[in-house]
Each structure stands twice: as C-alpha cells, then as structure tokens.
C-alpha cells in the first residue's frame, strides 16, 4: 500500500503541494470568435493559395474550438457528414461514444457565426487541400492527409499566439468556454457539461474560473 505516499491522509499530493505555476490566461470565447472571423476575412483575401488554404482551414478549426471546444481526440475524429453535418440552418456536431473520452454521446449545434466560415472552407479550401485523397477527415494538411495531433496542436498554438498575443493549446478552449458561459449567465454552468461532454462535477470543480469575478 503506497497510498500514504501518493495521497497522505487521503489527499493527493497535487492538492497538498503549493502550485507555483502562473494562473492560466483565459479569454472570452466571444472575443476569440471575433478574432477568428478577422483571420477568416484576411485568409480569403490572401494572394498566395497555400497561405489562403491554411488560414481558412485554421479559422474553421479555431471557430469549432471557440464554440464547442471538443477534446483533441474528438477533433481529430471528425469526418464530413458523420461527426460534422450541415443542416438547412446550421452545422451540427455529432460525437459518438468511440469519439469521446468518457464514452458519452454529444450533439451540438454551432452558432450562426460559424456557418459562413465552415461553408467557405468546405466549398473551396477543403476540396483544394483534399485533392484526390479518398478520406472524409475534416482537417486536412497541405499534402491531402488528415491532420495529425501534433499538427493540430502546432496550428492552434501558432494562430492563438498571433491572434491573442498568448499561446493556447486545444484544451484551453474548454476552460475559456466554460468560464464565458458562467460569466454570461450563472445558470449556464448547468448547461456547459452538455456541450463539453463531461460531468457537472468536473465542470464546476475544474473548469470554472469565474468564481473570483462572481
């Protein structure tokens, strides 16, 4: 029994030891989406086809993260017409149990601001990047292959560093979205787990950074 070492008195070491890491810098998800829309507009206007394709793709990627914040595993699993579907009015996200960390199912409709970004990406840049490749992955690299986890992380960090002046990984969007929801409406704290696909306890204990403000 090593519990007395890893969790003395039943309290994990992580809670007992002082955390000297700086507090994570969070952004309002609506502000992030506004900056993403700027990236999208600049991307469309780029003269270089290669830069245009990656800029519009990254704008679509960040728009999905800002408004739904799926885990990286779910992000990489997205396929056109399966996990990401265009309806008459909007785009909807359907994540099945194999796509989710905790084996849940998730259905989410993206806000209207995301629609023109995804429409353009799938109509132009996604087709150009995909070329003759025979797969349905939503996120595609310049060689027509599905983006790897490392490539997604690199793209997100590079874009957020330029757009926000602060580098963020994919998971940070989950903190931002939860905190934004709670700051907007305290009652929204009960709705966040439905969007992010985790338990209410996890949402309130680990993702809510709005306590001090409230």
PyMOL commands that set and color helices and strands:
alter all, ss='L'
color gray80, all
select helices_A, chain A and resi 3-6+8-10+13-16+29-45+49-67+72-77+97-99+112-130+149-164+172-184+186-196+200-207
alter helices_A, ss='H'
color red, helices_A
select strands_A, chain A and resi 84-86+91-95+106-109
alter strands_A, ss='S'
color yellow, strands_A
deselect
rebuild
show_as cartoon
